């Protein structure tokens, strides 16, 4: 067996995918937007349960949410087919 199972099945490797700068930008923006909304929601819920907004907790929640958003939602947005807006 000389090749990998992905080559045998015809599945393209993610390492061979070349993304355009616009796709990378779209992925980072989508991940950041998701992280801001999710982290902001967590900060609001924490403030409502404690009665006061803890800035350090909010910063950590938003920061981690942005990182997770860029790691999960970013590739989904970057690898999704682009929308043809000309028609």
RODO-2510 file (C-alpha; in nm, 4 decimals, decimal comma):
residues 87
     n   res          X          Y          Z
     1     x     0,0000     0,0000     0,0000
     2     x     0,1692     0,3111    -0,1222
     3     x    -0,0997     0,5785    -0,0742
     4     x    -0,3174     0,6898     0,2097
     5     x    -0,6792     0,5884     0,2523
     6     x    -0,7917     0,9408     0,1603
     7     x    -0,6104     0,9140    -0,1727
     8     x    -0,7698     0,5775    -0,2376
     9     x    -1,1170     0,7141    -0,1669
    10     x    -1,0615     1,0306    -0,3668
    11     x    -1,1048     1,2599    -0,0670
    12     x    -0,9048     1,5820    -0,1099
    13     x    -0,6606     1,6625     0,1657
    14     x    -0,7301     1,9789     0,3640
    15     x    -0,3610     2,0602     0,3427
    16     x    -0,3837     2,0829    -0,0358
    17     x    -0,6661     2,3381    -0,0269
    18     x    -0,5480     2,6850    -0,1248
    19     x    -0,7720     2,9572     0,0121
    20     x    -0,8101     3,2977    -0,1421
    21     x    -0,7432     3,5948     0,0862
    22     x    -1,1139     3,6793     0,0746
    23     x    -1,2010     3,3307     0,2047
    24     x    -0,9553     3,3659     0,4920
    25     x    -1,0972     3,7090     0,5734
    26     x    -1,4522     3,5699     0,5597
    27     x    -1,3570     3,2894     0,7968
    28     x    -1,1904     3,5211     1,0476
    29     x    -1,4798     3,7667     1,0393
    30     x    -1,7379     3,4909     1,0861
    31     x    -1,5442     3,3370     1,3739
    32     x    -1,4921     3,6729     1,5414
    33     x    -1,8578     3,7685     1,5035
    34     x    -1,9690     3,4347     1,6478
    35     x    -1,7240     3,4730     1,9355
    36     x    -1,8333     3,8268     2,0179
    37     x    -2,2003     3,7328     2,0255
    38     x    -2,1434     3,4149     2,2261
    39     x    -1,8937     3,5707     2,4679
    40     x    -2,1123     3,8758     2,5130
    41     x    -2,4082     3,6550     2,5896
    42     x    -2,2073     3,4621     2,8466
    43     x    -2,0920     3,7882     3,0068
    44     x    -2,4511     3,9150     3,0285
    45     x    -2,5701     3,5882     3,1813
    46     x    -2,2865     3,6021     3,4337
    47     x    -2,3714     3,9639     3,5198
    48     x    -2,7389     3,8785     3,5659
    49     x    -2,6632     3,5853     3,7944
    50     x    -2,4054     3,7714     4,0072
    51     x    -2,5638     4,1150     4,0019
    52     x    -2,2436     4,2837     3,8801
    53     x    -2,0323     4,2640     3,5664
    54     x    -1,6863     4,1214     3,6329
    55     x    -1,4644     4,2669     3,3602
    56     x    -1,2012     3,9943     3,3884
    57     x    -1,4571     3,7158     3,3479
    58     x    -1,6174     3,8941     3,0543
    59     x    -1,2800     3,9445     2,8842
    60     x    -1,1853     3,5793     2,9272
    61     x    -1,5255     3,4577     2,8061
    62     x    -1,5158     3,6806     2,4981
    63     x    -1,1520     3,5979     2,4220
    64     x    -1,2035     3,2236     2,4466
    65     x    -1,5256     3,2476     2,2448
    66     x    -1,3468     3,4349     1,9667
    67     x    -1,0700     3,1738     1,9560
    68     x    -1,3222     2,8900     1,9475
    69     x    -1,5296     3,0728     1,6865
    70     x    -1,2290     3,1195     1,4589
    71     x    -1,1367     2,7533     1,5006
    72     x    -1,4871     2,6167     1,4370
    73     x    -1,7023     2,8670     1,2501
    74     x    -1,4129     3,0167     1,0563
    75     x    -1,3376     2,7094     0,8438
    76     x    -1,7087     2,6576     0,7800
    77     x    -1,7399     3,0114     0,6452
    78     x    -1,4085     3,0015     0,4582
    79     x    -1,4754     2,6682     0,2852
    80     x    -1,8396     2,7366     0,2036
    81     x    -1,9148     2,8135    -0,1586
    82     x    -1,9248     3,1827    -0,2308
    83     x    -2,2566     3,3424    -0,3246
    84     x    -2,2912     3,4720    -0,6780
    85     x    -2,4318     3,8223    -0,6390
    86     x    -2,4320     3,9119    -1,0077
    87     x    -2,7622     3,7459    -1,0961
***
